[in-house]
Amino acid sequence: MAYSSTIPTLPLDLLQEILYRTPAESLVRAKWTCKEWNGLINKKRFIYEHLRRSPERFLRVDQTVQVLDPVNRTRSDSPIPDELQPSRSNIRAMVHCDGLMLCIWSDKEYCIFDNIALWNPLTRHFNVVEPRLSQEPQRFLMNDSFGIGYDVNKPRGDYKILMFSASHYGEAVVEIYECMSKSWRTLDGSKVDWEVFPSRNGVSVMGNMYWLVKKKTKNYVICFDFSVEAFKKICFCYDLPYDYNNYLGCFEGDKLSLLQQNQDIPSPIEVWVSSKLADGNVSFTRYFSVASPDLPALRFFTSWARDNTRPVYCINAKHKRIIAWYDRVYTGLVLCEIDEGGVSNQLVTAQHYRDVCVATSFCGYVYKPSLVPLP
């Protein structure tokens, strides 16, 4: 009792520092300790500062929602949202932004239509985003692409969702969904004359969205800037095969990483990192490469029978190391570290009890748990 009674008397700056270092999962429970804690933890400034300091997690949707700490190797499981329960095998993609997941999924196995929603896996809040009533058809098409971000010149939390497609009756369609007002509007004059890479591996970084795209015979990284609501080509990429085996990710919070792996056996891995995105003239340089015979197939689809689902990975900048969590048929979920010397520190985090993998092909994502409320 003496310990509990002394906590509220801590100086505010010391209390904040303690709570900043507390995992978001614990803050969900801690905010009910007292009114002071609840008020502090629910403040917008506290939420985003805590998010900035929080380490990355890995998230997968399979039989449950699985969140893995890749450093401490601890894992938690929670129920899948009711809306995704009957269709978890039809999740096309997810995009992470500030602890919120933009989910794109189909509610039927072979359906040309998609649904989209915003989901906070930590708070378990889930909001379906409805298409415009004037939109024909009144559903999202399977080849639509989506992104999420915000205007960096406005208060944080006013999120926007981007939808674009170049195949609506032969015309490019670009629309913005304002999450606060729950309304769609068309961006006139936006030109979409390129194809997004098949993996739909868009990534949200510092409020903007980035994709690998192909235009004729050239490959680019393009950006959608939510502040000015326009697409920008930021970098030309050489020698990228137009397939599922190129992963675009966030690196150190303000850069991009690009992981490549081809179909050769054994299959080498190359990791590239960009210059700072805020600097304007963005370029990629090779960070490191691995050519060990025991490398896993970190690919969406492969002819190798032993590995066939999307990995989750992040790049450890301090040690030049890939930390990957992938599904290996007949083995289970494997967490491993890959550096220039090859694979090390492998750990099976979950076993398979069937002869075939039941996980979805697009179920793994890098994620930061946060208390950011759904708009």
Buried (B, 14 or more C-beta within 10 A) or exposed (E): EEEEEEEEEEEEEEBBEEBBEEBBBEBBEBBEEEEBBEEBBEEEEBBBBBBEEBEBBBBBBBEBBBBBBBEEEEBEEEEBBEBBEEBBBBBBBBBBBBBBBBBBBBEEEEBEBBBBBBBBBBBEEBBEBBBBEEBEEEBBBEBBBBBBBBBEEEEBBBBBBBBBBBEBEEEBBBBBBBBEEEEBEEBEEBEBEBBBBBBBBBBBBBBBBBBBBBEEEEBBBBBBBBEEBBBEBBBEBEEBEBBBBBBBBBBEEBBBBBBBBBBEEEBEBBBBBBBBBEEEEBEBEEBBEBEBEEBBBBBBBBEBEEBBBBBBBBBEEEEEBBBBBBBBBEBBBBBBBBBEEEBEEBEEBBEBEEEEBEBBBBBBBBBBBBBBBBB
